[in-house]
Amino acid sequence: MSSASGSREIKKHQDAIFQFLDSKNIKYFSKDITVSTDVKDEMRQKVGNPKALPPQVFNGTQYCGDYQAFFEAVEDGKPEKFFKL
């Protein structure tokens, strides 16, 4: 996540994921990539994309996907599969 995102789209996508998790009472932890470049670099390394932008979703150490993958999973009625629950 990015608390200082200049992009309304990124903020909207982050909020959609948080709202979904909250509505299902799924506990989560968010990491703010704006706190240090190390955190941002770690996210990009784990995702395997040096230009990846938030939101990127992980379940523990498992990479789940980005907002587009989340959106498609919800549309397909398979959010549990996306979140690896």
C-alpha positions in Angstrom: 0.0 0.0 0.0 1.0 3.6 -0.3 -0.3 6.2 2.1 1.1 9.0 0.1 -0.2 7.9 -3.3 -0.6 10.7 -5.8 -2.8 8.5 -7.8 -6.5 8.4 -7.1 -6.7 5.1 -9.0 -4.1 3.4 -6.7 -5.9 4.7 -3.6 -9.3 3.5 -5.0 -7.8 0.1 -5.7 -6.3 -0.2 -2.2 -9.6 0.9 -0.6 -11.5 -1.7 -2.6 -9.2 -4.5 -1.3 -9.4 -3.3 2.3 -13.2 -3.0 2.1 -13.5 -6.5 0.8 -11.3 -7.9 3.5 -13.1 -5.9 6.2 -16.5 -7.1 4.9 -15.4 -10.7 5.2 -13.7 -10.2 8.6 -10.4 -11.3 7.2 -7.5 -10.0 9.2 -4.7 -8.3 7.2 -1.6 -6.3 7.7 -0.6 -3.6 5.3 2.9 -2.3 4.5 3.3 1.3 3.5 5.9 1.3 0.7 6.4 5.1 1.1 8.2 4.7 4.5 11.4 3.5 2.8 12.8 2.6 -0.6 13.8 -0.8 0.9 10.2 -1.7 1.5 9.3 -0.7 -2.0 12.2 -2.6 -3.4 11.3 -5.7 -1.3 7.7 -5.6 -2.7 9.0 -5.3 -6.3 11.5 -8.1 -5.8 8.8 -10.5 -4.3 6.4 -9.6 -7.2 9.2 -10.1 -9.8 8.5 -6.7 -11.5 10.9 -3.8 -10.9 8.1 -1.3 -11.8 5.3 -2.9 -9.8 2.9 -0.4 -8.1 0.7 -0.9 -5.2 -1.6 -2.6 -4.3 0.2 -5.9 -4.4 -1.4 -8.7 -2.2 0.4 -11.4 -0.3 -0.8 -14.1 2.0 2.2 -14.5 4.3 5.0 -15.1 1.9 2.8 -16.2 -1.0 2.2 -13.6 -3.7 -1.5 -13.5 -4.5 -1.6 -10.8 -7.2 -2.3 -7.2 -8.0 -5.6 -5.3 -8.1 -6.6 -6.5 -11.5 -6.2 -10.2 -10.4 -8.2 -9.4 -7.3 -10.9 -7.7 -9.3 -11.1 -10.6 -11.7 -11.3 -13.2 -8.9 -14.1 -11.3 -7.2 -16.0 -11.0 -10.5 -15.6 -14.8 -11.1 -16.8 -15.5 -7.5 -13.4 -16.9 -6.5 -11.8 -14.4 -4.1 -10.8 -17.3 -1.7 -8.6 -18.7 -4.5 -7.0 -15.3 -5.1 -6.2 -14.8 -1.4 -5.0 -18.4 -1.1 -7.4 -19.1 1.8 
